[in-house]
Amino acid sequence: MVKVKMNVQTSYRGDLLRAGKIYEVEEETAKRWIASQLAEKACDE
């Protein structure tokens, strides 16, 4: 699982993911979203 910060609002597995918030998603999904600029990798703090 990878933490990403969303750049857009989207629905993922029945949940609403809002822009600007950090969510944990599967690694393959995170790679696709980062490549298409729907999200950016969140810093682990």
PAKOL-707222 format. One line per field, with one value per residue: residue number from 0; residue in three letters; x, y, z of N, C-alpha, C, CB in turn. Coordinates in Angstrom, 1 decimal, decimal comma. Glycine has a CB too. Example, Ala and Ser with C-alpha at 12.3 -4.5 7.8 and 13.67 -1.06 7.14 Angstrom:
% PAKOL-707222
seq <- 0 | 1
type <- ALA | SER
nx <- 13,2 | 12,8
ny <- -5,7 | -2,2
nz <- 7,8 | 7,1
cax <- 12,3 | 13,7
cay <- -4,5 | -1,1
caz <- 7,8 | 7,1
cx <- 13,2 | 12,9
cy <- -3,3 | 0,0
cz <- 7,8 | 7,9
cbx <- 11,3 | 14,1
cby <- -4,5 | -0,6
cbz <- 9,0 | 5,7
This chain:
% PAKOL-707222
seq <- 0 | 1 | 2 | 3 | 4 | 5 | 6 | 7 | 8 | 9 | 10 | 11 | 12 | 13 | 14 | 15 | 16 | 17 | 18 | 19 | 20 | 21 | 22 | 23 | 24 | 25 | 26 | 27 | 28 | 29 | 30 | 31 | 32 | 33 | 34 | 35 | 36 | 37 | 38 | 39 | 40 | 41 | 42 | 43 | 44
type <- MET | VAL | LYS | VAL | LYS | MET | ASN | VAL | GLN | THR | SER | TYR | ARG | GLY | ASP | LEU | LEU | ARG | ALA | GLY | LYS | ILE | TYR | GLU | VAL | GLU | GLU | GLU | THR | ALA | LYS | ARG | TRP | ILE | ALA | SER | GLN | LEU | ALA | GLU | LYS | ALA | CYS | ASP | GLU
nx <- 0,8 | 0,4 | 0,8 | -1,0 | -1,5 | -4,3 | -5,0 | -7,3 | -10,8 | -12,2 | -13,8 | -13,2 | -13,3 | -15,9 | -15,7 | -15,5 | -12,9 | -11,3 | -10,0 | -6,8 | -6,5 | -5,0 | -4,6 | -4,5 | -3,6 | -3,5 | -0,3 | 0,0 | -2,2 | -1,6 | 0,7 | -0,3 | -2,1 | -0,3 | 1,3 | -0,5 | -1,1 | -3,2 | -2,8 | -0,3 | 2,7 | 2,6 | 4,4 | 6,0 | 5,3
ny <- -1,2 | 2,3 | 5,7 | 8,4 | 11,8 | 13,3 | 14,9 | 15,4 | 14,9 | 11,7 | 8,5 | 5,5 | 2,2 | 2,3 | 4,4 | 7,9 | 9,8 | 12,7 | 15,8 | 17,0 | 15,6 | 12,9 | 9,5 | 5,9 | 3,6 | 0,8 | -0,3 | -0,6 | 0,9 | 3,4 | 4,0 | 4,3 | 6,5 | 8,5 | 8,7 | 9,7 | 12,1 | 12,3 | 12,1 | 12,6 | 11,3 | 10,9 | 12,3 | 10,3 | 10,8
nz <- 0,0 | -0,7 | 0,2 | -1,1 | -2,2 | -3,2 | -6,3 | -7,6 | -7,3 | -6,8 | -7,3 | -5,6 | -5,3 | -4,2 | -2,4 | -1,8 | -2,8 | -1,9 | -3,3 | -2,4 | 0,0 | 1,9 | 1,0 | 1,4 | -1,0 | -3,3 | -4,6 | -7,5 | -8,4 | -7,4 | -8,8 | -11,4 | -11,0 | -10,2 | -12,5 | -14,4 | -13,2 | -11,4 | -8,8 | -6,3 | -4,8 | -1,3 | 1,4 | 3,8 | 7,1
cax <- 0,0 | 1,2 | 0,0 | -1,0 | -2,3 | -5,1 | -5,1 | -8,7 | -11,8 | -12,6 | -14,4 | -12,3 | -13,9 | -17,1 | -15,4 | -15,2 | -11,6 | -11,4 | -8,7 | -6,0 | -6,4 | -4,1 | -5,3 | -3,7 | -4,2 | -2,6 | 0,8 | -0,2 | -3,2 | -0,9 | 1,6 | -1,1 | -2,6 | 0,8 | 1,7 | -1,5 | -1,2 | -4,4 | -2,4 | 1,1 | 3,1 | 2,6 | 5,6 | 5,7 | 5,7
cay <- 0,0 | 3,5 | 6,9 | 9,4 | 13,0 | 13,4 | 16,2 | 15,5 | 14,1 | 10,6 | 7,4 | 4,4 | 1,1 | 2,7 | 5,5 | 9,2 | 10,4 | 14,2 | 16,4 | 17,6 | 14,7 | 11,7 | 8,2 | 4,8 | 2,7 | -0,3 | 0,3 | -0,4 | 2,0 | 4,6 | 4,3 | 4,8 | 7,8 | 9,4 | 8,9 | 10,5 | 13,3 | 12,4 | 12,1 | 12,6 | 10,5 | 11,6 | 12,1 | 9,6 | 11,7
caz <- 0,0 | -0,9 | 0,5 | -2,1 | -2,0 | -4,4 | -7,0 | -8,1 | -6,6 | -7,6 | -6,6 | -5,6 | -4,6 | -3,5 | -1,5 | -2,4 | -2,4 | -2,2 | -3,7 | -1,3 | 1,2 | 1,7 | 1,1 | 1,1 | -2,1 | -3,7 | -5,3 | -8,9 | -8,6 | -7,1 | -9,9 | -12,5 | -10,7 | -10,2 | -13,9 | -15,0 | -12,4 | -10,6 | -7,4 | -6,1 | -3,7 | -0,1 | 2,2 | 5,1 | 8,2
cx <- 0,9 | 0,2 | 0,2 | -1,8 | -3,0 | -5,1 | -6,5 | -9,6 | -12,2 | -13,2 | -13,5 | -12,9 | -15,1 | -16,9 | -15,1 | -13,9 | -11,5 | -10,0 | -8,1 | -5,9 | -5,5 | -4,8 | -4,2 | -4,3 | -3,1 | -1,5 | 0,6 | -1,2 | -2,4 | 0,0 | 0,8 | -1,6 | -1,5 | 1,3 | 0,8 | -1,8 | -2,5 | -4,1 | -0,9 | 1,5 | 3,2 | 3,9 | 5,2 | 6,2 | 5,3
cy <- 1,3 | 4,7 | 7,9 | 10,6 | 13,2 | 14,8 | 16,5 | 14,7 | 12,9 | 9,5 | 6,2 | 3,3 | 1,5 | 3,9 | 6,7 | 9,7 | 11,8 | 14,7 | 17,1 | 16,7 | 13,5 | 10,4 | 7,1 | 3,8 | 1,7 | 0,3 | 0,4 | 0,7 | 3,3 | 5,0 | 4,9 | 6,2 | 8,9 | 9,7 | 9,8 | 11,8 | 13,4 | 12,5 | 12,3 | 11,8 | 11,3 | 11,3 | 11,3 | 10,4 | 11,0
cz <- 0,0 | -0,5 | -0,6 | -1,7 | -3,3 | -5,0 | -7,5 | -7,2 | -7,4 | -6,7 | -6,7 | -4,7 | -3,7 | -2,6 | -2,3 | -1,9 | -2,8 | -2,5 | -2,5 | -0,1 | 0,8 | 2,0 | 0,9 | 0,1 | -2,4 | -4,6 | -6,8 | -9,2 | -8,4 | -8,2 | -11,1 | -12,3 | -10,7 | -11,7 | -14,7 | -14,3 | -11,7 | -9,2 | -7,4 | -4,8 | -2,4 | 0,7 | 3,5 | 6,2 | 9,5
cbx <- -1,0 | 1,7 | 0,5 | -1,5 | -1,4 | -6,6 | -4,1 | -8,8 | -13,1 | -11,3 | -15,9 | -10,9 | -12,8 | -17,7 | -14,2 | -16,3 | -10,4 | -12,0 | -9,0 | -6,7 | -7,8 | -2,9 | -6,4 | -3,4 | -4,6 | -3,3 | 2,0 | -0,8 | -4,4 | -0,1 | 2,3 | -2,4 | -3,2 | 2,0 | 1,8 | -2,8 | -0,9 | -5,3 | -2,8 | 1,6 | 4,4 | 1,3 | 6,2 | 6,3 | 5,0
cby <- 0,0 | 3,7 | 7,5 | 8,8 | 14,2 | 13,0 | 16,3 | 15,0 | 14,9 | 10,0 | 7,1 | 4,7 | 0,4 | 1,6 | 5,1 | 10,2 | 9,6 | 14,9 | 17,5 | 18,9 | 14,2 | 11,9 | 8,1 | 4,0 | 3,6 | -1,4 | -0,7 | -1,7 | 1,9 | 4,5 | 3,0 | 3,9 | 7,8 | 8,9 | 7,5 | 9,7 | 14,5 | 11,2 | 10,8 | 14,1 | 9,8 | 11,3 | 13,4 | 8,2 | 13,0
cbz <- 1,2 | -2,3 | 1,9 | -3,5 | -1,6 | -4,1 | -8,2 | -9,6 | -6,1 | -8,3 | -7,0 | -5,2 | -3,7 | -2,8 | -0,6 | -2,2 | -3,1 | -1,0 | -4,8 | -0,9 | 1,6 | 2,7 | 0,1 | 2,5 | -3,3 | -4,5 | -5,1 | -9,5 | -7,6 | -5,8 | -10,4 | -12,8 | -9,3 | -9,4 | -14,6 | -15,2 | -13,3 | -10,9 | -6,7 | -6,0 | -4,0 | 0,8 | 2,6 | 5,0 | 8,1
